[in-house]
Amino acid sequence: MARFRDRVVLISGGARGQGAVEARMLVAEGARVVIGDVLEAEGRRLAEELGPAATFLRQDVTEEADWARAVAAAEALGGLHGMVNNAGIYIPRPLMETDAALFERHMRVNQLGCFLGMKAVVPAMQRAGGGSIVNISSTAGLRGSPGALAYSATKWALRGMTKAAAIDLAPRGIRVNSVHPGPIDTDMVKVWSNEQRAARIGQIPMGRMGTAEEVARLVLFLLSDDSAYMTGAELAIDGGASL
Ligand SMILES: NC(=O)c1ccc[n+]([C@@H]2O[C@H](COP(=O)([O-])OP(=O)(O)OC[C@H]3O[C@@H](n4cnc5c(N)ncnc54)[C@H](O)[C@@H]3O)[C@@H](O)[C@H]2O)c1
């Protein structure tokens, strides 16, 4: 199946984890991908593995100039049809252990980064005849998340930003949806102790964490024309954790 033939997709924070799996699946389905990340060694290794269909560039999502370079890299590959706002940080602390610096750090990467990304891709997507933006939120953006005040704040913000942008961008032929994964087995959750991990799994009706592949399949659906009439939707992928 080549759902993404002649399509170019930009993935922020795509050097590892969920973003890297999305890049691999997209290339397997015919897409060209631009992978942005602050992790240069991992990003370059992935681009090498994927060959000429992939470009890596060092991109800090908090920098507007880096977004402009990423969009230019996509257009050099043949246009810009999809974007995954996937970059994120998770440094979990409860309210009383969260200081202003930690709060602002989450806001800059998770929230400001998503805003700058959506804004940066619009003109190029319009030039390509329309596009699809997928914002990676979390179940922490659907309900209270234990011990992660700043992270939750940003992931709730993404949910609202997605809906506002979906309305703004519909007349331009650009769809915007949010994905809300529950605990997914990537490097991000290595901060958990074994006890914390077991406790989180205990709260999931399906009794296990999700995989990056499972999230990637949903992201590809939202990037593709299979979801042509969907915009502003929030899709949980969490084994029932947010129920
Ligand atoms: N793993 C989970 O349990 C889980 C659950 C819900 C949502 N998410 C979200 O999924 C997305 C992907 O996370 P993951 O699980 O693959 O973890 P991950 O830590 O492997 O991936 C996050 C990526 O973002 C990159 N990044 C961080 N700061 C950046 C910056 N300033 N500029 C560019 N890139 C930056 C990291 O280098 C990393 O490659 C994140 O937005 C995360 O919040 C993860």
Ligand as a Chemical Component Dictionary entry (heavy atoms), coordinates in Angstrom:
data_LIG
# 
_chem_comp.id                   LIG 
_chem_comp.type                 NON-POLYMER 
_chem_comp.pdbx_formal_charge   0 
_chem_comp.three_letter_code    LIG 
# 
loop_
_chem_comp_atom.comp_id 
_chem_comp_atom.atom_id 
_chem_comp_atom.alt_atom_id 
_chem_comp_atom.type_symbol 
_chem_comp_atom.charge 
_chem_comp_atom.model_Cartn_x 
_chem_comp_atom.model_Cartn_y 
_chem_comp_atom.model_Cartn_z 
_chem_comp_atom.pdbx_ordinal 
LIG N1  N1  N 0  5.722  7.605  26.092 1  
LIG C1  C1  C 0  4.550  7.895  26.627 2  
LIG O1  O1  O 0  4.093  7.232  27.571 3  
LIG C2  C2  C 0  3.727  9.036  26.085 4  
LIG C3  C3  C 0  2.378  9.109  26.467 5  
LIG C4  C4  C 0  1.600  10.140 25.967 6  
LIG C5  C5  C 0  2.139  11.068 25.112 7  
LIG N2  N2  N 1  3.459  10.982 24.772 8  
LIG C6  C6  C 0  3.980  12.001 23.861 9  
LIG O2  O2  O 0  4.450  11.384 22.691 10 
LIG C7  C7  C 0  5.462  12.207 22.077 11 
LIG C8  C8  C 0  6.661  11.342 21.724 12 
LIG O3  O3  O 0  7.238  10.835 22.926 13 
LIG P1  P1  P 0  7.997  9.417  22.996 14 
LIG O4  O4  O 0  7.176  8.547  23.860 15 
LIG O5  O5  O -1 8.371  8.943  21.652 16 
LIG O6  O6  O 0  9.294  9.834  23.877 17 
LIG P2  P2  P 0  10.775 10.228 23.435 18 
LIG O7  O7  O 0  11.339 10.940 24.607 19 
LIG O8  O8  O 0  11.483 9.047  22.905 20 
LIG O9  O9  O 0  10.566 11.254 22.214 21 
LIG C9  C9  C 0  10.471 12.634 22.363 22 
LIG C10 C10 C 0  11.395 13.280 21.346 23 
LIG O10 O10 O 0  11.252 14.706 21.417 24 
LIG C11 C11 C 0  12.548 15.251 21.277 25 
LIG N3  N3  N 0  12.625 16.618 21.809 26 
LIG C12 C12 C 0  12.618 17.007 23.100 27 
LIG N4  N4  N 0  12.776 18.338 23.191 28 
LIG C13 C13 C 0  12.882 18.792 21.908 29 
LIG C14 C14 C 0  13.058 20.079 21.338 30 
LIG N5  N5  N 0  13.171 21.191 22.098 31 
LIG N6  N6  N 0  13.105 20.187 19.996 32 
LIG C15 C15 C 0  13.012 19.079 19.207 33 
LIG N7  N7  N 0  12.854 17.847 19.696 34 
LIG C16 C16 C 0  12.782 17.704 21.032 35 
LIG C17 C17 C 0  13.439 14.283 22.057 36 
LIG O11 O11 O 0  14.807 14.476 21.739 37 
LIG C18 C18 C 0  12.874 12.951 21.619 38 
LIG O12 O12 O 0  13.487 12.450 20.456 39 
LIG C19 C19 C 0  5.754  13.317 23.104 40 
LIG O13 O13 O 0  5.071  14.507 22.724 41 
LIG C20 C20 C 0  5.169  12.773 24.379 42 
LIG O14 O14 O 0  4.819  13.791 25.291 43 
LIG C21 C21 C 0  4.259  9.987  25.233 44 
# 
loop_
_chem_comp_bond.comp_id 
_chem_comp_bond.atom_id_1 
_chem_comp_bond.atom_id_2 
_chem_comp_bond.value_order 
_chem_comp_bond.pdbx_ordinal 
LIG N1  C1  SING 1  
LIG C1  O1  DOUB 2  
LIG C1  C2  SING 3  
LIG C2  C3  SING 4  
LIG C2  C21 DOUB 5  
LIG C3  C4  DOUB 6  
LIG C4  C5  SING 7  
LIG C5  N2  DOUB 8  
LIG N2  C6  SING 9  
LIG N2  C21 SING 10 
LIG C6  O2  SING 11 
LIG C6  C20 SING 12 
LIG O2  C7  SING 13 
LIG C7  C8  SING 14 
LIG C7  C19 SING 15 
LIG C8  O3  SING 16 
LIG O3  P1  SING 17 
LIG P1  O4  DOUB 18 
LIG P1  O5  SING 19 
LIG P1  O6  SING 20 
LIG O6  P2  SING 21 
LIG P2  O7  DOUB 22 
LIG P2  O8  SING 23 
LIG P2  O9  SING 24 
LIG O9  C9  SING 25 
LIG C9  C10 SING 26 
LIG C10 O10 SING 27 
LIG C10 C18 SING 28 
LIG O10 C11 SING 29 
LIG C11 N3  SING 30 
LIG C11 C17 SING 31 
LIG N3  C12 SING 32 
LIG N3  C16 SING 33 
LIG C12 N4  DOUB 34 
LIG N4  C13 SING 35 
LIG C13 C14 SING 36 
LIG C13 C16 DOUB 37 
LIG C14 N5  SING 38 
LIG C14 N6  DOUB 39 
LIG N6  C15 SING 40 
LIG C15 N7  DOUB 41 
LIG N7  C16 SING 42 
LIG C17 O11 SING 43 
LIG C17 C18 SING 44 
LIG C18 O12 SING 45 
LIG C19 O13 SING 46 
LIG C19 C20 SING 47 
LIG C20 O14 SING 48 
# 
